Amino acid sequence: MNEPKTSNRTEAEMIAAILGGETQVFHDLIRPLERSVYLMALSYMKNEADAEDVAQESFVRAFRNLASFRAESKFSTWLISITLNEARTRLRRNKLVPMDSLDTPSDEDQHVSPALLRDWREIPSEAVERGEIRKLLQDAIVCLPDIYRQVFLLRDVEEMNINETAAALNISVPSVKVRLHRARMMMQKQLAPQLKAATQQSRRRWFPWS
């Protein structure tokens, strides 16, 4: 018996097929989102095994509650919201971190000034491809406080738009803008001296006379 074709189905068509009984299509629906879900789970749990558990449970919850999905937002946004809720629930239950760290900072309505430093994304792609530079970027992301890391991952890594990010995190659009600005500034502050040192070391490796 031939497998049903899913590659040319839209998101809405796949969801309709799943609800109609083609449950195996769910794997095709979530496959492009597995990395995003895991990264968001990891941003909370800080532990790969716990993040995998949260991601797995989020997929199960999404499957069980798919009939309640109302296409008012993208499926990915809905799934990320489920993931964040699952992570928060586990943290509350295990009392791993104080939950007030997840609240909106009181000064998020303040004016956001333009960044004075270079945008961290201006790092040349060939530099990012080097292992040591990539590790610096990953470590800098891990060091971001939770509320800033989540926005940073959704906007600059997963490339969700502002409205999608706000919906996924259940915060306002202005809060997304402020948190993203601060996350980028934190990245710049941490990466600037490290990137300079890594670049100089690399230059000495290839051009010892410089």
N, C-alpha and C positions, 0 to 999 in steps of 0.2 A: 504494500500500500504506500503510495507516494505521500511525503510530508507536505502539509499545506504551505504555500508560498507566503512568506512574511516580509521579504526584503523590500518589496515595493508598496507595502501598506503604510498608510499614514498612522500617526499616533492614535488618532480617534478610531480608525478602522481596527487597529490592533486591540484597543480597549474593548470595542464592541465585540470583537471575535472572542476575547477572553471571557467576557460576560455571557457570551452565547455558548460557552462550553469548550472552546479551544484553549484550554488552560496552558498548554505547552507554549503558546505564543507569549506568555508572560516573560519568558526568558529573553525573547527578542526585544521586548519592550524595555526591560531594565538593563540589558547588557551595556548600552552606551553610557549608563549612569552609574555603573558599579564603582568606578574610580571616584566620582564626585561624592557619592554616599560614604565611601570609606574615609576619604579625606575629612569630611565634616564630622564623622564619628570620632576620628583620631584627634581632631582639634579640641574635642571635649575630654576624651578618655585618657589621652596621653600614653596609652598602652596599646600595642598592636593587637594583642589577643582580645582585649575588651572592645576595641574598635571594630574588630571583625564580628564579634557577638552582636554589637549594636547594629551594624550594617545588615547582618543576616536577619535579625528580628524586625528591622525596618522593612525589609523586602516582604517578610511574612505578613506584617501588618498591612502593608500596601495591597497585597494580594487579597487578603481577607476583607478589606474595606474598599475595594476598587469600585464597587457599586455606588459608593457615596461620593466618588470623585465627580465634581461638577465642572469641568472644562472651563471654568472662569479664569483659571490660571493654567500655566503649562504643567504637565504631569511631573516634570522634573522639579518644579517649585514645590508642588504638593509632597513629593517624595522626600525632598530635603527637609521640609517642615516636620514630617513624620520622624525622620532621623534625629533631628535636633530635640524633639520632644522625648524620644526614647532615651537619648543620652542624658537629658536633664533628669528624667525620671530615675535613671540608674544612679546618677550622682546624688540625688536627694535620698534615695533609699540607702545607699552605701555611705552617705555623709562623707564623701571624699573631699569635697571642696565647699566653702561657704557660698550659698546661693546668691548672696548679695553681690558677688562679683559678676553675676550675669545680668544685673539690672542696668538700666540706662544711666550713664554718668549724669550728674546734675548739671553739668556745664555744656551739654551737647547743643544747647540752643544759642551758644555764643557764636560770634562771627568767625568765619574760617578765613584766615589770611592765606595768600598764595604761598606755595612751597618756595623756600629760598634756595634749596639745594636742587641738584639735578634729579630728575625722576629716576628712580632705581631701575625702571624698565628700559632706560637708555643704554644699559650695559650691552655691548655688542654680542650678538648671538654666538659668534665663534668663541667668545670668552665663557659664556654660559655652558657651552658644550664641554669645556675642560672640567674634569672631575672635581678639582679642588674648589673651583668657583661655584659649581652646582651645589656642593656640600655647604658652602658658606650661605647660599641663598636658602637652602632647606633649614639650616640651623637658625637663621634669622627669622624665618616664618614661625618656627617652633617657639622662639622666645617672645613672640608677640603675646600680649594679654589676650585672654579668650575672646572678649567681645570684638577686639580689633582683628584677630586672626580669622574669625569666621567671615567677617565682611571682606577681608582681603582675599581669602580663598575663593569666595563666590564671585567677586568682581574681577580680580586680576588674574586668578588662576583658572577658574571655571568660566569666566567671561559672561556671567549673568548680567543683565542690565539692572539699573538701579531699582526699578519697580519690582522686578522678580526677586532681587535680594531682600528688599524690604518685606515682601510677602513671605519669603521663606523664613526670615528671622523674626517676623511679627514685630517689626519696628517701623518707625516713620522713615520717609525718604530723606528728610534732613539729617536724621541720625545716621543713615547709611553714608551720606556724604561726609559728615564729620568724622565718623569712625574710619572711613577709608583714607581720608586725608591724614589722620593721625597715624594710621598703620603705615602709610607710605613714608611719613617723616621718621617714624621709628626704624623702618627698614633702612632708610638713607643714613641715619645716624650710626647704626650698627655696622652697615656694610662699607661705608666710605673708607675708614682706616684699614679694614681687613682686605678689601679689594685692592687698595693701593699696595699693601704689603705683598699680597699674592701676585700682583702684576709685576712688581719689582723682582720678586723671587724667580718668576717665570722668565723675565727678561735676562736675569743673570745666568739662568740655566742655558738659554739659547745664545746669549751674547755676552760671554764672560768678560769681554774687554770694556763693556759700557760702565 
